[in-house]
């Protein structure tokens, strides 16, 4: 789920182990008790990798919007 991916990105490494997966579930349950769904989605979209070019790593909606569209997210139209 998005919550599990967010938990992994915020608190854990990409290590592949059963223990890491258990921790991911625990963190996910914690996040879901503390945050609304909209807050989880916003946090996820601002944490994920949106691509990059020539060594520039784009992380978060704001950085991706500036890089790809040369506009702040609030200045973009839905189209």
Secondary structure, 3 states (H helix, E strand, C coil): CHHHHHHHHHHCCCCCCHHHHHHHHHHHHHHHHHCCHHHHHHHHHCCCEEEEECCEEEECHHHHHHHHHCCCHHHCCCC
